[in-house]
Amino acid sequence: MTSSTTPDVATVRATGAGRATLLGIRNVAKNFGRNVVLRNISLEIAEGEFLTILGESGSGKTTLLRIIAGFENASSGEVWMGGERLDQLPPYRRRVNTVFQSYALFPHLTVEENVGYGLRVAKHPEGEITQRVAEALDKVKMTAYAKSKPSKISGGQQQRVALARALVNRPGLLLLDEPLSALDANLRRQMQVELKSLQREVGIAFVFVTHDQEEAMVMSDRIALLRSGEMEQVATPREIYSRPATAYAAQFIGHTNLLKSEVRNGLVRCGALSWKESLPDGPVLFSLRPEQIRLAGDGASPGVVRVRGRVVHQAFHGATELTRVECAGGLVLVVRTVSGELQNDVEFEFSPSDAVIVRESPERN
């Protein structure tokens, strides 16, 4: 595709559950001098979708968000929105608004003045500003605080004001750069639910940046996992957890056991474990989630893999425990069980179908 063309049919194909593509990111790369931050990122975001860009510090997630917003220019690649090149427009002409981590509220203005500030700068009629500000505050449940200054409301309430200030401009896409990170754990969980509910109510697409795996799993329609500036996997939370594509994705999203195995004549061997599998001979890597390993029942179950081991460490997680079990040959498995269920010497079993083949994740600079 060249800069003078519009997206082809494949580019604007339906994304998600029958929803058309709103934003198309095409082979976007970003360098800061010799430092490569993004490497040929391609991603489609559907209308009305809640997509989370997830990654550890330095993965490039905030840089990608800033390129969409227009605060950074890509070194190469294109960004399309609604049939036009978004990356060729200045930030103020993009139908995109950003909610920053710091909220960036004006301390000398009231809540309603903060929300209406952008509309006044754009010289909208005063009657229209009043109506749109009232609607935005009502959506985020902050009408009662319209006359308050930011210093007089809580962190969670300031976050709602920042959202209202973005929504009042009626953007086609809302970008959120770790907006919940400054909140305490309980308020953060509450705001996760409220933010997702608000997104469904207003019906516009949200692109949410976070390093928190649990946050991404709770809120997202899809997760785009970034690693060292490259896209590791894009999938629904359920798919990326149950069917991770790579060892990195399996380890970053939740806990897992990575089983480095060898296949010979249809038999998989990994330390004390072995089972039949229709795979070509050679090395293979499996991801096996801790909750897929269970205490062995009485009698032999056909097709399951059994292994005996010794409990070496238990981590209490309320209703469940995450336990490290050492098996014959030094193989260590992480197992999730009901709290207080395990003894020192135990036998476990799992179904081979729960062991998912993943690709090795090579080191990246």
C-alpha positions in Angstrom: 0.0 0.0 0.0 1.3 3.5 -0.8 0.5 6.7 0.9 -1.7 7.8 -2.0 -4.0 4.8 -1.8 -6.9 4.0 0.5 -7.1 0.6 2.3 -8.2 -2.3 0.2 -11.1 -4.6 0.9 -9.0 -6.9 3.1 -7.9 -3.9 5.2 -11.5 -2.9 6.0 -12.8 -6.4 6.5 -14.9 -7.1 9.6 -13.0 -7.4 12.8 -14.4 -9.2 15.9 -18.0 -10.1 16.1 -19.2 -8.6 12.8 -17.7 -5.2 13.5 -15.9 -3.2 10.8 -12.4 -2.0 11.2 -12.1 1.5 12.7 -8.3 1.8 12.9 -5.6 0.1 10.8 -2.0 0.1 11.8 0.3 -0.9 8.9 3.9 -2.0 9.5 4.6 0.8 11.9 8.2 1.1 13.2 9.7 3.7 15.5 13.4 4.4 16.2 14.9 7.0 18.6 18.3 7.3 17.1 19.8 3.8 17.2 17.2 2.6 19.7 14.5 0.5 18.0 11.3 0.9 19.9 8.7 -0.6 17.5 9.4 -3.1 14.8 6.8 -3.4 12.0 3.6 -3.4 14.1 0.4 -4.2 12.2 -2.9 -4.2 14.1 -6.6 -3.7 13.4 -9.0 -2.2 15.9 -12.8 -2.7 15.4 -15.5 -0.2 15.9 -16.8 -0.4 19.5 -13.9 -2.7 20.6 -12.1 -2.5 23.9 -8.5 -3.5 22.9 -5.7 -3.5 25.4 -2.1 -3.1 24.5 -0.3 -5.1 27.1 3.5 -5.3 27.8 6.2 -4.8 30.3 8.2 -1.6 30.7 10.1 -0.7 27.5 7.9 -2.9 25.2 6.8 0.1 23.2 3.2 0.2 24.1 3.0 3.9 25.1 5.0 4.9 22.0 2.5 3.1 19.8 -0.3 4.9 21.6 1.4 8.3 21.1 1.8 7.5 17.3 -1.9 6.9 17.1 -2.6 10.1 18.9 -0.2 12.1 16.8 2.3 13.0 19.6 5.0 10.9 18.0 5.7 10.3 14.3 6.4 6.8 13.1 9.8 6.2 11.5 7.9 4.1 8.8 4.5 2.6 8.2 1.0 4.0 8.1 -2.0 4.5 10.3 -5.5 4.6 8.7 -8.8 5.6 10.3 -12.1 5.8 8.4 -10.5 5.5 5.0 -7.9 8.2 5.5 -4.3 8.4 6.5 -4.5 9.3 10.2 -0.7 9.7 10.6 -0.7 12.6 8.0 -3.1 14.7 10.1 -2.0 16.9 13.0 -3.3 15.7 16.5 -6.1 18.3 16.7 -7.6 17.1 13.5 -7.8 13.4 14.5 -11.0 12.0 15.9 -9.0 10.6 18.7 -8.7 11.7 22.4 -6.3 10.6 25.1 -6.6 10.0 28.8 -3.2 10.3 30.4 -1.8 8.5 33.4 -1.5 11.8 35.3 -5.0 13.0 34.3 -3.5 16.5 33.6 -6.5 18.4 35.1 -6.2 22.2 35.5 -6.1 22.8 39.3 -7.5 26.3 39.1 -10.6 25.2 37.1 -13.7 23.5 38.4 -14.7 20.0 37.3 -17.2 21.4 34.7 -14.7 24.0 33.5 -12.1 21.2 33.0 -14.5 19.1 31.0 -15.6 22.0 28.8 -12.1 23.5 28.3 -11.5 22.0 24.9 -14.9 23.0 23.6 -14.3 26.6 24.6 -10.9 26.6 22.9 -12.7 25.3 19.8 -15.2 28.2 20.2 -18.4 26.1 20.4 -21.6 28.0 21.3 -22.0 28.3 25.1 -25.3 26.6 25.1 -23.9 23.6 23.3 -20.9 23.5 25.7 -23.2 23.5 28.8 -25.3 20.7 27.4 -22.4 18.5 26.3 -20.5 19.0 29.6 -23.6 18.0 31.6 -24.1 14.9 29.4 -20.4 13.9 29.9 -20.5 14.4 33.7 -23.7 12.4 33.9 -22.1 9.5 32.0 -19.2 9.3 34.5 -21.5 9.9 37.5 -19.8 13.2 38.5 -22.7 15.7 38.1 -22.7 16.4 41.9 -19.1 17.5 41.8 -19.4 19.9 38.8 -18.5 23.0 40.9 -15.6 21.3 42.8 -11.9 21.8 42.1 -9.7 18.8 41.4 -7.9 19.1 44.7 -11.2 18.5 46.5 -12.1 15.2 44.9 -10.5 11.7 45.1 -8.1 10.1 42.7 -10.9 7.9 41.4 -13.1 10.9 40.8 -10.3 12.8 39.1 -10.0 9.8 36.7 -13.7 10.1 35.9 -13.3 13.8 35.2 -10.4 13.0 32.8 -12.7 10.5 31.0 -15.5 13.1 30.8 -13.1 15.7 29.3 -12.2 13.2 26.6 -15.7 11.9 25.9 -17.2 15.5 25.6 -15.3 15.9 22.3 -17.2 12.8 20.9 -14.1 11.1 19.6 -14.2 8.1 17.3 -11.5 6.4 19.4 -10.4 6.9 23.0 -6.8 6.2 24.0 -6.0 5.5 27.7 -2.4 5.4 28.9 -2.4 3.4 32.2 -5.1 5.6 33.7 -5.7 3.4 36.7 -2.1 3.0 37.8 -2.2 5.7 40.4 -5.2 4.2 42.2 -5.1 1.9 45.2 -5.8 -1.8 44.6 -9.5 -1.9 45.7 -10.4 1.3 43.8 -8.5 0.1 40.8 -10.6 -3.1 40.6 -13.8 -1.1 41.0 -12.8 1.3 38.2 -11.9 -1.6 35.9 -15.5 -2.7 36.1 -16.9 0.9 35.7 -14.6 1.7 32.8 -15.6 -1.3 30.9 -19.3 -0.6 31.6 -18.8 3.0 30.5 -17.2 1.9 27.2 -20.1 -0.4 26.4 -22.5 2.5 27.2 -20.9 5.1 25.0 -20.2 2.5 22.3 -16.8 3.9 21.0 -13.6 2.0 20.7 -11.1 2.1 23.6 -7.4 1.4 23.2 -6.1 0.8 26.8 -2.4 0.6 27.7 -1.3 -1.4 30.7 1.5 -3.6 32.1 -1.0 -5.3 34.4 -2.0 -8.8 33.1 -5.0 -9.1 35.4 -6.3 -5.7 34.3 -6.0 -6.7 30.6 -7.8 -10.0 31.2 -10.7 -8.4 33.1 -11.5 -5.5 30.7 -10.5 -6.4 27.2 -12.3 -7.7 24.1 -8.9 -8.5 22.7 -5.3 -8.2 24.0 -2.3 -7.1 21.9 0.8 -8.4 23.7 3.9 -6.4 22.9 7.4 -7.7 23.6 10.5 -5.6 22.9 8.7 -3.6 20.2 7.2 -6.6 18.4 3.7 -8.0 18.4 3.8 -11.4 20.3 0.2 -12.3 20.0 -3.2 -10.7 19.5 -6.2 -12.6 20.8 -9.2 -12.6 23.1 -8.3 -12.9 26.9 -9.7 -16.5 26.9 -7.7 -17.5 23.8 -4.4 -15.9 24.8 -4.7 -17.7 28.2 -5.8 -21.1 27.0 -3.9 -21.1 23.7 -0.8 -19.0 24.0 1.2 -18.8 20.8 4.6 -18.5 22.4 6.5 -19.4 25.6 6.6 -15.7 26.5 2.9 -15.2 26.1 2.2 -18.3 28.3 4.5 -17.0 31.0 3.4 -13.4 30.9 -0.3 -14.1 31.1 -0.8 -16.0 34.3 1.3 -19.0 35.5 2.4 -22.0 33.5 4.6 -25.0 33.3 6.9 -25.0 30.2 7.6 -28.6 29.4 10.7 -29.0 27.2 10.0 -32.4 25.6 11.2 -34.8 23.0 9.1 -36.8 20.6 10.2 -40.2 19.4 8.0 -42.6 17.5 4.8 -40.9 18.7 5.8 -40.8 22.4 6.4 -37.5 24.2 8.9 -37.6 27.0 9.7 -34.8 29.5 11.6 -36.0 32.6 9.2 -38.3 34.5 6.3 -37.5 32.2 5.4 -39.4 29.0 2.4 -39.7 26.8 1.4 -40.6 23.3 1.0 -37.8 20.7 0.8 -37.8 16.9 3.7 -35.5 16.3 6.9 -35.7 14.2 10.1 -36.7 16.0 12.1 -33.9 17.5 12.0 -31.3 20.3 8.7 -29.7 21.2 7.7 -27.2 23.9 4.4 -27.5 25.8 2.6 -25.0 28.1 0.6 -26.6 30.9 -1.4 -24.4 33.2 -1.2 -25.2 37.0 -5.0 -25.6 37.3 -5.0 -28.3 34.6 -3.0 -30.6 36.9 -5.1 -32.2 39.5 -4.8 -34.8 42.3 -4.9 -38.3 40.9 -8.1 -40.2 41.6 -8.5 -43.8 42.6 -7.9 -46.2 39.8 -6.3 -45.6 36.4 -8.1 -43.2 34.1 -7.5 -43.9 30.4 -5.3 -41.5 28.5 -4.2 -39.3 31.5 -0.6 -38.7 32.5 0.2 -39.6 36.1 3.2 -38.4 38.1 4.2 -38.6 41.8 6.1 -35.8 43.4 7.1 -34.1 46.7 5.8 -30.7 47.8 8.7 -28.2 48.1 6.9 -24.9 48.4 3.3 -23.6 48.8 2.0 -20.1 48.2 -1.3 -19.2 49.8 -3.8 -17.4 47.5 -6.9 -17.5 49.6 -9.2 -20.3 48.3 -6.4 -21.8 46.3 -2.7 -22.5 46.7 0.1 -22.4 44.1 2.4 -25.3 44.9 5.8 -26.3 43.6 6.1 -30.1 43.3 9.4 -31.9 42.6 9.0 -35.0 40.6 11.5 -37.8 39.7 14.5 -36.6 37.7 14.3 -33.1 39.1 11.3 -32.0 37.1 9.4 -29.3 39.0 5.7 -28.7 38.3 3.6 -25.7 39.6 0.2 -26.9 40.6 -2.9 -24.9 41.7 -5.1 -26.7 44.2 -7.7 -26.0 46.8 -6.1 -24.6 50.0 -5.1 -27.3 52.5 -5.7 -30.1 50.0 -2.1 -31.3 49.5 0.2 -33.6 51.6 4.0 -33.8 51.3 4.0 -36.8 48.9 1.3 -36.7 46.3 0.3 -38.1 42.9 -1.0 -35.9 40.2 -2.6 -36.4 36.8 -3.4 -34.3 33.7 -4.9 -34.8 30.3 -2.4 -34.5 27.4 -5.0 -32.3 25.5 -4.4 -29.6 28.2 -0.7 -29.4 27.2 -0.6 -26.7 24.5 2.3 -26.6 22.0 4.0 -23.1 22.0 6.9 -21.6 20.1 10.2 -20.9 21.8 10.6 -17.2 22.5 14.2 -16.2 21.5 16.0 -13.4 23.4 15.4 -9.9 22.0 17.4 -6.8 22.4 
